[in-house]
Amino acid sequence: MQRRELLKSLSAGAGALATGLAAPAAEAADRGKLKQLGKPQAFDYSWLKGQARQMASVAYLAPPSDLPKTLQGLDFDRYQNIRYRADRGLWAKDDLSFQVRFFHMGLFFKDPVRMFEIVNGQAQEIAYDSTLFDFGKSGVKANQLPNDLGFAGFRVLFHTDLERDVGAWLGASYFRAVGGDWQYGMSARGLAIDTGAPTPEEFPRFTSYWLERPAAGSNKLVIYALMDSPSVSGAYRFEISPGASHVMEIDAALYPRRKIDRLGIAPGTSMYQTGENDRRMAYDYRPEIHDSDGLQMWTGAGEWIWWPLVNPVGLRFNSFSDNNPRGFGLMQRDHNFDHYQDDGAYYDLRPSLWVEPKGDWGKGSVQLVEIPTQDETFDNMVAFWNPEKKPMPGEELLFAYRLHWGRKPPAAPRLATVQATRTGLGGAAGVKRSYFSWRFVVDFAGGDLGLLGRDTKVEAVITASRGTIELTSARPLKEINGYRAIFDLKPPDDSTDPIDLRMFLKSVGQPLSETWIYQYNPPAPADRHLNRI
């Protein structure tokens, strides 16, 4: 789908890398290798961290934002007509498991990114060359482009299919990957700063990338990146392993320039317009439209939590305190095509993104920002880890984690999990309603539910921060070999303030399911109709 074939980057800008490489471009070798700048220099991750630390010690320098005139004003279709020549890809002639192709600047991507290749511990910059691209019907005149223009980003291809990429890094610090279904969906970011805060959000930017030439036969690719922004600089190492679950091993070293009130580690960015539990923007013929349908968390204490996403009326921010989280992520649990009826975007094939922390992350919180959207072109869901201790200038912050892109996370609860959440007007059928209430219907499957006998008593344990819980039940649902829990919530007053709900299934004092949590915003009194929404 067009929307996130390109990442709409609102870059905050970045400083230039101080490597001193300024030699003219060398001519390409007969084998078709790319032109390179300067002489090879020794490179490793320690050196890159040193560069980031040094950058943080001086004032931030924003990049120039003067695109050549021939690139200015490109619309989406014209930009899409700029195509990288497949036969000029990095390592295209080398019989390796990976190839890399570059994105051209233009449209949303106005800040140049530098590219380096690492061979045997030596790094050398890859020169921009307009002959690498076919400009087609874009209207861009190659002879008007400077030799030092730079690139916008890159995409990675795996030897199993050299027509479709398995990962892409494009715009600010955005990147994403496909799983076994070969479908892009949500995106990840290197870092989030002040997301959902009263102050403007800052978008750190990867300013340079180092692509390490893989060994022959290796199915792993190592990528390094240098980050910069007004508030922080950083060094990143990615080790990617494509597969049915695409795994990225990530090491991040951050060096703040200032105190950061809301630092977002391992942020995921997704889209939710409408779904089973939230029909507010259901004006489309498609029953559901979303890249992700819930936030899943596995706490340091071992509790599994499921938070269904909604498209809120106003911005919603929620924080879930934890100590050394075991995992979290924005998930797409529903993979039934019939629930979407979309044969273009294929939301049923969108991958989930699970964050697996490595090492001691300490105290902090998983934070979720839900932003209103009227259509599917806007990524309006963001989830990340926020350390309890505020980052301060002069510090070094080290974080390591794995990202898993695919249908299912690598870890799952042994308990039953939420299959669907549905909501609607409360009350009993055939009985005239005398007051407003809202119904919640939550389906659970898996765990031991399929083993329960007919006479087993299953209870839905429900709590609410305000209001009255009514008409509760938990009964078998043979269609999913699980159970359906139902209850009504009667708001206590005319307030539209949110009401927090929490529920799980139990039998004989033992939990049978993960914990379902939900935040319900009652409508204004004038909108509390008794016979329609």
C-alpha positions as CSV (number, residue, x, y, z in Angstrom):
1,M,0.0,0.0,0.0
2,Q,1.2,3.5,-0.8
3,R,0.8,5.0,2.6
4,R,3.9,3.4,4.3
5,E,5.8,2.3,1.2
6,L,7.3,5.7,2.1
7,L,7.6,6.9,5.6
8,K,6.3,10.4,6.2
9,S,9.3,11.8,8.0
10,L,9.2,15.0,9.9
11,S,12.9,15.1,10.6
12,A,14.2,17.4,13.3
13,G,17.5,17.7,11.4
14,A,21.0,16.4,12.2
15,G,24.6,17.5,12.2
16,A,27.2,16.3,9.7
17,L,29.6,13.5,10.5
18,A,33.1,14.7,11.2
19,T,35.2,12.1,9.4
20,G,37.1,14.4,7.1
21,L,36.3,12.3,4.0
22,A,36.2,14.8,1.1
23,A,38.2,13.2,-1.7
24,P,36.7,13.2,-5.2
25,A,34.7,10.1,-6.2
26,A,36.8,7.2,-7.5
27,E,35.8,5.5,-10.7
28,A,33.7,2.3,-10.4
29,A,35.6,-0.9,-11.0
30,D,34.9,-3.1,-14.0
31,R,32.8,-5.4,-11.9
32,G,30.2,-2.7,-11.5
33,K,30.9,-1.6,-8.0
34,L,29.6,1.7,-6.7
35,K,31.8,4.8,-6.7
36,Q,33.4,5.5,-3.4
37,L,34.9,8.6,-1.7
38,G,38.2,9.0,0.0
39,K,40.3,6.2,1.5
40,P,39.1,3.3,3.7
41,Q,39.3,4.0,7.4
42,A,39.2,1.6,10.4
43,F,35.7,1.1,11.8
44,D,34.0,-0.6,14.7
45,Y,31.1,0.0,17.1
46,S,33.4,1.6,19.7
47,W,34.6,4.2,17.2
48,L,31.0,5.0,16.3
49,K,30.0,5.4,20.0
50,G,33.0,7.8,20.3
51,Q,31.7,9.8,17.4
52,A,28.2,10.1,19.0
53,R,29.7,11.1,22.3
54,Q,31.8,13.8,20.7
55,M,28.8,15.2,18.8
56,A,26.8,15.4,22.0
57,S,29.5,17.6,23.6
58,V,29.0,20.4,21.1
59,A,26.0,22.4,19.9
60,Y,23.6,20.7,17.5
61,L,24.0,21.8,13.9
62,A,21.0,21.4,11.6
63,P,21.5,20.1,8.1
64,P,21.0,22.4,5.1
65,S,17.4,22.1,3.7
66,D,18.0,23.3,0.1
67,L,16.9,20.6,-2.2
68,P,17.8,21.2,-5.9
69,K,14.9,22.9,-7.8
70,T,14.3,19.8,-10.0
71,L,13.5,17.8,-6.8
72,Q,11.3,20.4,-5.2
73,G,7.5,20.0,-5.3
74,L,7.5,16.3,-6.2
75,D,4.2,14.7,-5.5
76,F,3.9,11.0,-4.5
77,D,3.4,9.6,-8.0
78,R,6.3,11.6,-9.4
79,Y,8.6,10.5,-6.6
80,Q,7.5,6.9,-7.1
81,N,8.8,7.1,-10.7
82,I,12.4,7.5,-9.4
83,R,13.6,3.9,-9.3
84,Y,16.9,2.5,-8.3
85,R,18.5,0.4,-11.0
86,A,18.5,-3.2,-9.7
87,D,21.7,-4.2,-11.4
88,R,23.6,-1.4,-9.6
89,G,22.7,-2.6,-6.1
90,L,25.3,-2.9,-3.4
91,W,26.7,-6.5,-3.7
92,A,24.5,-7.2,-6.7
93,K,27.5,-8.8,-8.5
94,D,28.9,-10.6,-5.5
95,D,26.8,-13.7,-5.0
96,L,25.9,-12.9,-1.4
97,S,22.7,-13.5,0.5
98,F,21.9,-9.7,0.7
99,Q,21.7,-6.8,-1.7
100,V,21.1,-3.1,-0.8
101,R,19.4,-0.5,-3.0
102,F,19.1,3.2,-2.2
103,F,16.2,5.7,-2.0
104,H,16.6,9.0,-3.8
105,M,15.9,12.3,-2.0
106,G,12.7,14.2,-2.7
107,L,9.1,14.4,-1.5
108,F,9.2,14.1,2.4
109,F,12.9,13.2,2.4
110,K,14.9,16.4,2.2
111,D,17.9,15.7,4.4
112,P,20.8,13.8,2.9
113,V,22.0,10.6,4.5
114,R,25.5,9.3,4.0
115,M,26.2,5.7,3.2
116,F,29.4,3.7,3.9
117,E,30.4,0.1,3.1
118,I,32.5,-1.9,5.6
119,V,34.8,-4.5,4.3
120,N,37.2,-6.3,6.6
121,G,36.9,-3.7,9.3
122,Q,37.5,-0.8,6.9
123,A,34.8,1.7,6.0
124,Q,34.6,3.8,2.8
125,E,31.8,6.2,1.8
126,I,29.5,5.3,-1.1
127,A,29.3,8.2,-3.5
128,Y,25.9,9.5,-4.7
129,D,25.7,9.0,-8.5
130,S,22.6,10.0,-10.5
131,T,23.3,7.1,-13.0
132,L,22.2,4.7,-10.2
133,F,18.6,5.8,-10.7
134,D,16.0,5.6,-13.5
135,F,14.1,8.9,-13.2
136,G,11.3,7.7,-15.6
137,K,8.4,10.1,-15.7
138,S,9.3,11.9,-12.5
139,G,10.3,15.1,-14.4
140,V,13.6,15.2,-12.5
141,K,16.5,16.3,-14.6
142,A,19.6,14.3,-13.7
143,N,22.0,16.8,-15.1
144,Q,20.7,19.4,-12.6
145,L,21.6,17.2,-9.6
146,P,24.9,17.9,-7.7
147,N,27.4,15.1,-7.4
148,D,27.3,15.3,-3.6
149,L,23.5,15.2,-3.2
150,G,23.4,12.1,-0.9
151,F,20.8,9.5,-0.4
152,A,17.4,9.4,1.4
153,G,17.7,5.8,2.8
154,F,18.0,2.2,1.7
155,R,16.2,-1.1,1.4
156,V,17.5,-4.6,2.0
157,L,16.8,-7.6,-0.2
158,F,17.4,-11.2,0.7
159,H,18.5,-13.9,-1.8
160,T,15.2,-15.8,-1.5
161,D,13.4,-13.1,-3.4
162,L,15.2,-10.2,-5.1
163,E,12.0,-8.5,-6.2
164,R,10.7,-7.7,-2.7
165,D,12.6,-6.1,0.1
166,V,12.7,-7.5,3.6
167,G,13.5,-4.2,5.4
168,A,13.8,-0.5,4.7
169,W,15.4,2.5,6.5
170,L,13.9,5.7,5.3
171,G,13.1,9.1,7.0
172,A,14.2,10.4,10.4
173,S,15.0,7.2,12.4
174,Y,12.2,5.1,10.9
175,F,12.7,1.6,9.7
176,R,10.6,-1.5,9.2
177,A,10.6,-5.1,8.1
178,V,8.4,-7.9,6.8
179,G,7.7,-11.3,8.3
180,G,6.9,-14.5,6.6
181,D,3.9,-13.0,4.8
182,W,6.1,-10.5,2.9
183,Q,3.8,-7.6,4.0
184,Y,4.9,-4.3,5.4
185,G,2.8,-2.8,8.1
186,M,3.8,-0.8,11.2
187,S,7.2,0.9,11.6
188,A,9.8,1.1,14.3
189,R,12.0,4.1,15.2
190,G,15.4,4.4,16.6
191,L,14.2,6.8,19.3
192,A,11.2,8.9,20.3
193,I,11.4,12.2,22.2
194,D,8.4,13.9,23.8
195,T,5.9,11.8,22.0
196,G,2.4,12.8,23.2
197,A,3.8,15.4,25.5
198,P,2.6,19.0,25.7
199,T,5.8,20.2,24.1
200,P,6.4,19.6,20.3
201,E,7.7,16.1,19.5
202,E,11.3,15.8,18.3
203,F,12.3,13.3,15.6
204,P,15.9,12.2,15.9
205,R,17.5,11.4,12.6
206,F,19.9,8.7,11.4
207,T,22.4,10.8,9.5
208,S,24.8,8.1,8.3
209,Y,24.7,4.3,7.8
210,W,27.5,1.7,7.6
211,L,26.6,-1.5,5.8
212,E,28.9,-4.4,6.6
213,R,29.6,-6.7,3.7
214,P,28.3,-10.1,4.8
215,A,30.4,-13.2,4.6
216,A,29.6,-15.6,1.8
217,G,26.6,-17.8,2.7
218,S,25.8,-15.7,5.8
219,N,22.1,-15.1,6.5
220,K,22.8,-12.2,8.8
221,L,23.4,-8.6,7.9
222,V,25.0,-6.0,10.2
223,I,24.1,-2.3,9.9
224,Y,25.4,0.6,11.9
225,A,23.8,4.1,12.2
226,L,24.7,7.4,13.7
227,M,21.9,9.5,15.2
228,D,21.6,13.2,15.9
229,S,19.0,15.7,17.0
230,P,18.8,18.8,19.1
231,S,18.5,16.8,22.3
232,V,20.6,13.6,21.8
233,S,23.1,11.9,19.6
234,G,23.5,8.1,19.4
235,A,25.1,5.1,17.9
236,Y,23.2,2.0,16.8
237,R,24.1,-1.5,15.7
238,F,21.5,-3.7,13.9
239,E,22.0,-7.4,13.1
240,I,19.1,-8.6,11.0
241,S,18.0,-12.1,10.3
242,P,15.1,-12.5,7.8
243,G,12.7,-15.3,8.2
244,A,9.1,-16.2,9.0
245,S,9.8,-14.1,12.1
246,H,12.2,-11.4,11.0
247,V,14.6,-10.8,14.0
248,M,16.7,-7.6,14.6
249,E,19.3,-7.6,17.3
250,I,19.8,-3.9,18.3
251,D,22.3,-2.2,20.5
252,A,21.8,1.5,21.2
253,A,24.2,4.0,22.9
254,L,22.6,7.4,23.6
255,Y,24.3,10.7,24.7
256,P,21.9,13.4,25.7
257,R,22.6,17.1,25.1
258,R,19.8,18.1,27.6
259,K,17.5,16.7,30.2
260,I,14.8,14.7,28.3
261,D,11.4,14.5,30.0
262,R,10.0,11.7,27.9
263,L,12.5,9.4,26.2
264,G,11.0,6.6,24.1
265,I,13.1,3.5,23.8
266,A,12.3,0.9,21.1
267,P,9.3,2.9,19.8
268,G,6.8,1.3,17.5
269,T,4.5,3.4,15.3
270,S,1.3,1.9,13.9
271,M,-2.2,2.8,12.6
272,Y,-5.7,2.0,14.0
273,Q,-8.8,3.6,12.3
274,T,-11.6,1.2,13.1
275,G,-12.1,-2.3,14.4
276,E,-14.5,-4.6,16.3
277,N,-14.4,-2.6,19.5
278,D,-14.3,0.9,18.0
279,R,-16.7,1.8,15.2
280,R,-16.4,5.6,15.6
281,M,-14.8,6.1,12.2
282,A,-16.5,3.1,10.5
283,Y,-17.6,4.9,7.3
284,D,-15.7,2.6,4.9
285,Y,-17.0,-0.6,3.2
286,R,-14.2,-2.5,5.0
287,P,-15.2,-3.8,8.4
288,E,-11.8,-3.2,10.0
289,I,-8.9,-1.0,9.1
290,H,-5.7,-1.2,11.2
291,D,-2.1,-2.3,11.2
292,S,-2.3,-3.3,14.9
293,D,-5.3,-4.1,17.1
294,G,-3.7,-4.2,20.6
295,L,-0.8,-3.5,22.9
296,Q,0.5,-6.7,24.4
297,M,2.7,-6.6,27.5
298,W,4.6,-9.2,29.5
299,T,5.6,-7.6,32.8
300,G,8.7,-8.1,34.9
301,A,6.4,-9.8,37.4
302,G,5.2,-12.3,34.8
303,E,1.7,-10.9,34.1
304,W,0.4,-10.9,30.5
305,I,-1.7,-7.9,29.6
306,W,-3.8,-7.1,26.5
307,W,-5.0,-3.5,25.8
308,P,-7.3,-3.2,22.7
309,L,-6.5,-0.1,20.7
310,V,-9.1,2.5,19.9
311,N,-9.3,5.6,17.6
312,P,-10.0,8.2,20.3
313,V,-11.9,11.4,20.1
314,G,-8.9,13.2,21.6
315,L,-5.3,12.3,22.2
316,R,-5.0,9.6,24.9
317,F,-1.8,8.9,26.8
318,N,-1.4,5.9,29.1
319,S,1.5,4.7,31.1
320,F,2.0,1.2,32.5
321,S,4.7,1.1,35.2
322,D,7.0,-1.9,35.3
323,N,10.4,-3.1,36.4
324,N,12.6,-4.9,33.9
325,P,9.8,-5.7,31.4
326,R,10.0,-9.0,29.6
327,G,8.4,-7.8,26.4
328,F,5.8,-5.5,24.8
329,G,4.6,-4.6,21.4
330,L,1.9,-3.4,19.1
331,M,0.3,-6.6,17.8
332,Q,-1.9,-7.6,14.9
333,R,-3.7,-10.6,16.3
334,D,-6.6,-10.8,13.8
335,H,-5.4,-12.4,10.6
336,N,-8.8,-13.3,9.1
337,F,-9.2,-11.8,5.7
338,D,-13.0,-11.7,6.0
339,H,-12.7,-9.3,8.9
340,Y,-11.0,-6.7,6.7
341,Q,-12.2,-7.4,3.1
342,D,-9.1,-5.5,1.8
343,D,-7.5,-7.0,-1.3
344,G,-5.1,-4.1,-1.7
345,A,-3.6,-3.2,1.6
346,Y,-4.0,-6.8,3.1
347,Y,-4.3,-5.7,6.7
348,D,-4.8,-9.4,7.6
349,L,-1.2,-10.0,6.7
350,R,0.4,-7.1,8.6
351,P,3.1,-8.2,11.0
352,S,3.2,-7.6,14.7
353,L,6.3,-6.0,16.3
354,W,7.4,-7.5,19.6
355,V,10.1,-5.8,21.7
356,E,12.3,-8.2,23.7
357,P,14.5,-6.3,26.2
358,K,18.0,-7.7,26.8
359,G,19.8,-7.0,30.1
360,D,18.6,-4.8,32.9
361,W,16.2,-2.0,31.8
362,G,15.3,-1.2,35.4
363,K,12.2,0.8,36.5
364,G,10.1,2.7,34.0
365,S,6.9,2.3,32.0
366,V,5.5,1.1,28.8
367,Q,3.8,4.2,27.4
368,L,1.0,4.2,24.7
369,V,-0.1,7.3,22.8
370,E,-3.4,7.0,20.8
371,I,-4.1,9.9,18.5
372,P,-7.4,10.6,16.6
373,T,-7.4,9.9,12.9
374,Q,-10.0,10.2,10.1
375,D,-8.4,7.8,7.7
376,E,-5.7,5.2,7.3
377,T,-3.0,7.4,5.9
378,F,-1.9,8.6,9.4
379,D,0.1,6.5,11.9
380,N,-1.7,7.3,15.1
381,M,-0.5,4.7,17.5
382,V,2.9,4.9,19.3
383,A,4.2,2.5,22.0
384,F,7.6,2.7,23.7
385,W,9.6,2.2,26.9
386,N,10.2,5.2,29.1
387,P,12.9,4.9,31.8
388,E,12.0,6.2,35.2
389,K,15.2,8.2,35.5
390,K,15.3,11.2,33.3
391,P,18.4,11.3,30.9
392,M,20.8,14.1,31.7
393,P,23.6,15.7,29.6
394,G,27.0,13.9,29.8
395,E,25.5,10.5,30.5
396,E,25.8,7.4,28.4
397,L,22.6,5.3,28.1
398,L,23.0,1.8,26.8
399,F,20.0,-0.3,25.7
400,A,19.9,-3.7,24.0
401,Y,16.9,-5.4,22.6
402,R,15.5,-7.7,20.0
403,L,12.7,-6.8,17.6
404,H,10.5,-9.7,16.2
405,W,8.5,-8.9,13.1
406,G,5.9,-11.6,12.3
407,R,2.5,-13.1,13.0
408,K,3.3,-14.2,16.5
409,P,5.7,-13.1,19.2
410,P,8.5,-15.5,20.3
411,A,6.9,-15.8,23.7
412,A,3.2,-16.3,24.5
413,P,1.2,-16.9,27.7
414,R,0.2,-20.4,28.7
415,L,-3.1,-18.8,29.6
416,A,-6.0,-18.1,27.3
417,T,-5.7,-14.9,25.2
418,V,-8.1,-12.3,24.0
419,Q,-9.4,-13.1,20.5
420,A,-11.8,-10.2,20.0
421,T,-13.3,-7.2,21.9
422,R,-16.7,-5.9,20.9
423,T,-18.8,-3.1,22.4
424,G,-22.3,-1.7,22.0
425,L,-25.3,-0.4,23.8
426,G,-26.1,-2.2,27.1
427,G,-29.3,-3.5,28.5
428,A,-31.4,-6.7,28.3
429,A,-33.1,-7.7,25.1
430,G,-36.9,-7.2,25.3
431,V,-36.7,-4.9,28.3
432,K,-37.2,-1.2,27.9
433,R,-34.0,0.8,28.8
434,S,-34.4,3.3,31.6
435,Y,-30.8,4.4,31.7
436,F,-27.6,4.4,29.6
437,S,-25.1,1.6,29.9
438,W,-22.4,0.2,27.6
439,R,-21.8,-3.5,26.9
440,F,-18.4,-5.2,26.5
441,V,-18.1,-8.6,24.9
442,V,-14.6,-10.2,25.1
443,D,-13.8,-13.6,23.6
444,F,-11.0,-15.7,25.0
445,A,-9.4,-18.9,23.6
446,G,-6.3,-21.0,24.1
447,G,-4.7,-22.1,27.4
448,D,-6.8,-24.7,29.2
449,L,-10.2,-23.4,28.1
450,G,-10.6,-26.2,25.5
451,L,-10.0,-28.8,28.3
452,L,-12.8,-27.5,30.6
453,G,-15.8,-29.7,31.2
454,R,-19.4,-28.6,30.9
455,D,-19.8,-28.3,34.6
456,T,-16.7,-26.3,35.3
457,K,-17.5,-22.9,36.8
458,V,-15.7,-20.1,35.0
459,E,-15.9,-16.6,36.4
460,A,-15.1,-13.3,34.8
461,V,-13.3,-11.2,37.4
462,I,-14.1,-7.5,36.5
463,T,-13.1,-4.3,38.2
464,A,-13.9,-0.7,37.2
465,S,-12.4,2.6,38.4
466,R,-15.9,4.1,38.4
467,G,-19.4,3.1,37.7
468,T,-21.5,-0.1,38.2
469,I,-20.8,-3.5,36.5
470,E,-24.0,-5.3,35.5
471,L,-25.3,-8.4,33.7
472,T,-22.0,-10.3,33.9
473,S,-21.6,-13.7,32.4
474,A,-18.8,-16.1,31.2
475,R,-20.0,-19.0,29.0
476,P,-18.4,-21.4,26.5
477,L,-18.1,-20.4,22.9
478,K,-17.7,-23.6,20.9
479,E,-17.0,-21.7,17.6
480,I,-13.6,-20.7,18.9
481,N,-13.2,-23.5,21.5
482,G,-13.1,-20.9,24.2
483,Y,-15.2,-18.6,26.4
484,R,-17.1,-15.3,25.9
485,A,-17.3,-12.8,28.8
486,I,-20.0,-10.2,28.8
487,F,-20.8,-7.3,31.1
488,D,-22.4,-3.9,31.1
489,L,-20.9,-0.7,32.5
490,K,-23.3,1.9,33.9
491,P,-21.5,5.3,34.2
492,P,-21.9,6.8,37.7
493,D,-22.7,10.4,36.5
494,D,-22.6,12.7,33.5
495,S,-18.8,12.9,33.4
496,T,-17.0,12.1,30.2
497,D,-13.8,11.3,32.1
498,P,-12.3,7.9,31.2
499,I,-13.2,4.8,33.2
500,D,-10.5,2.1,33.5
501,L,-11.7,-1.5,33.2
502,R,-9.8,-4.7,34.0
503,M,-10.9,-8.4,33.6
504,F,-9.6,-11.9,33.5
505,L,-11.1,-15.4,33.7
506,K,-10.6,-17.7,36.6
507,S,-11.8,-21.1,37.9
508,V,-11.4,-22.5,41.4
509,G,-9.3,-19.5,42.3
510,Q,-6.8,-20.0,39.4
511,P,-6.5,-17.6,36.5
512,L,-7.4,-19.0,33.1
513,S,-6.6,-16.0,30.9
514,E,-4.3,-13.0,30.4
515,T,-5.6,-9.7,31.8
516,W,-7.7,-7.6,29.5
517,I,-7.6,-3.9,30.3
518,Y,-9.6,-1.2,28.6
519,Q,-10.2,2.5,28.9
520,Y,-13.8,3.6,28.2
521,N,-14.7,7.2,27.6
522,P,-18.4,7.7,28.3
523,P,-20.2,10.0,25.8
524,A,-21.6,13.3,26.8
525,P,-25.1,13.1,28.4
526,A,-26.8,14.5,25.2
527,D,-25.2,11.6,23.2
528,R,-26.3,8.8,25.6
529,H,-29.2,7.5,23.5
530,L,-31.1,4.5,24.7
531,N,-32.0,3.1,21.3
532,R,-29.0,4.0,19.1
533,I,-25.3,5.0,19.4
